[in-house]
């Protein structure tokens, strides 16, 4: 369990230990639970009436051609804030596990391409431990929920993201999705993933950084391309 602290203070020691005995359950579960708790806490705290109005306003921004009748129909089938909280929390748990499994396969394939002996457990260990900085993002959201007005949008509490930390873009802005999705903690995650790869396989920084950043480059690159087009 000391690795949960040392990954922030002594990552070289943590990855050296993981090279011999790869583990992943502790960081994976911690990140999944932190994300689920922060999400559930928000929906259990937000003003339900305000949240319903906020959702309607966002839908109209994204679909200005929507009629009042269509909006009313959508509102009638949408779950309330409390129910949505449980759906979102469970969805967060499932999403993180699925994403980590996909990354485990990615690192396995990356090892075959680069000629490194990467097992699936090592891939899961690498993505799980390198993602630990994202726990800080969930703690920021929890702090925001506890100190902010109950009439605050969830995206406004994610203060490690470009939006709202550096810019505040309306939902219908071309770059809104990318700005609201990109956390500055990604740089820390990429560094840890590259550092772990470099430590395990004695590679240069160039290979390690390419392997660590490539999936995110594809995802955020696609989002940027969509925004441009």
N, C-alpha and C positions, 0 to 999 in steps of 0.2 A: 504493500500500500504506500510505502514511502515514494514509489515512483510517481504517484499522483502529484506530489509536491516537487520532486526532483526534476520532473520533465520541464519545469519552468526555470529551475536553478542550475541543474547539472544534466542537461540532455545527453551529453557524451557518455556519462556513466549509465544512464537509463538505457540508451540504445546498445551499449556494450553488453549489458545484461540480457537485453531482449534478443540479441544475436544468438545467444546460447539457448535461451528459453523464451520463445515468443509467447506473450500473453496479450489478451485484448479485451476480456470481459469487463474488467474494472473501468477503463476509460470509456468503453462503448456504452455501458449502462449508465455511467455518471452523466455523460453528455445527453443521452436520450432522456433521462429523468429530469435533468436541469431544463432541457428544452420543453418537455411536457409540462413541468410544474410552472414555468414562467408563462406558458401559453394559457394553461388552465386558470392560473391566478388572475390573469388579465380579464378573461371572459367572466369570471366569477365576481369581479370587482367593477367592471364597466357598467355605466348606467344603461339598462336595457333599452329604454325608450330612445335615448340619444343615439345608441348604437344602431338601432333600426333606421333612424333618420339618416345617420352617417352612411350606412350601406346604400340607402336609396339615392343619396346625393352622388356617391361614387359611381353607381350604376348609370345614372343619367350623364355623368361626365364622360364615361367610356362609351355610352350608347345614346348620344343626343337625339337620335331619331325615335327612341322608345316613347310610346304614348302612355298616358296616365293609366289607361286600362291594362296595358301590358305590364307596367310597373306594379300595379296593384296585384296582378295575377302572380308575379314573381314573389312579391312580399308575402302573399298568402301561403306559399309553400316553403318559404325559408324558415329554418329553425331559429329560435330565439338565441340570445347571447349565451345563456347558461348551457343550453343543449349544444350549441356550437362549440363551447369550450371543451366539452368531453370529446366531441368528434375531432377537434383540432389537436387535442393532447394525445389521443390514441393514434391519430394520423402522424404526429411528429415522432412518436416512438417507432412506428412501423417504418417511416421514411428513413430515419437514421440507420436502422438496422439494414434495410435494403441497400441504401447508398454505400454503406461500409462493405457489404458483401460484393457489390459491383466493383468497388475500388480494390478489394482483395483479389478479384479476378484480373483487374487491370494490372496490378503490380506483378501478378504471376506471369501475364503475357509480356509485360515490359522486361521482366527478367529473361524470358526466352529470346526476345529481340536483341537485348544488350549482352547476352551471354552470361548473365548472373544467375546463380542458383537461388531463386526466390520461390519458397513454398507458399501455399495459400495462407497458412497460419502467420508467416512472416508478413505477407501482404496485409492481412487484417490487423496485425500488431502495428504496422507502420502507419496505416490510416487512422487507427484508433488513438494511438498516443500522440501523433502529430496534430490531431484535431482538438486536443485538450484546450488550447486557447479559446475555442468557441464557447467553452463553459463560462468564461468571463462575460461574453456577450449576453448569455442568459441571465447572469447575475445583474448585469446592468438593467435589463428589462424588468427583473423582479424589483430592483430598487426604484425604478421609474414608476411601476405600478403602485408601490406602497407610498410614494411621495407625490404623485401627480393627481390631478383632478380625475374623477371617474368618467369625465367626458373628454377623454384623450384617445386618439387613434393609436392602435398598436404599432403602426409603422413609425409614429413619432417617438416611441420609447426605445427604438432600436438605435441607440446613439453611437454604435460602432460602425454603422453603415454610412456610405457617402451621403445618402439622404436619410435622415435629416441632419447629420453632423456637419456637412460642408455646404450642402444645397438643400433647398426645399422646393421640390417640383410637384406640380399638380398631377393627379393620376392620369390625365389624358396627354401628358407630355410624352414625346417620343422616347426620351431617355429615362422616364420615370422607373420603369421596371428594372433596368440595370442599376440605376442609382440606389434604389431601395433594396436590391438583392446583394450588392457588393459590400461586404464588410471589410474594414481595414485590418481586421484580425486575420484575413486571408494571407497577408504577407508573412505573419508569424507562423501560420500553419504551413505555408509553402517552405519556409526556411527549415522548420523541424523535419518535414518530410524529406527534403533534400539532404539535410544533415544526417538523418537516419540512414538513407540510402548510401551516402558517402562513407559513413562509419562502417556499415556492414560489408560493403564490397570494395572498399579502398579505391573508389573511382575519383575522378576529378569533379570539381563543382559543376562544370558544364553539363555532363551527363546527368548528374543528380538533380540539377535544377530543371532540366528539360523533362525528366521523368515526373518530377513533383508537380510541375506547373501545367503540363500538357492537357490534362482533362479540364481544368478550370479555364485554360486558354480557349479550348474548343467551346465550352459552354458560354462563357462571357463574350467570346468573339461572335458567336451566333446571335446573342442578344444585342450586341452592338450593331451587327449587320442588319438585324431586323429594325433597329431604331433608325439607321441611316436610310433604309429603303422605305 
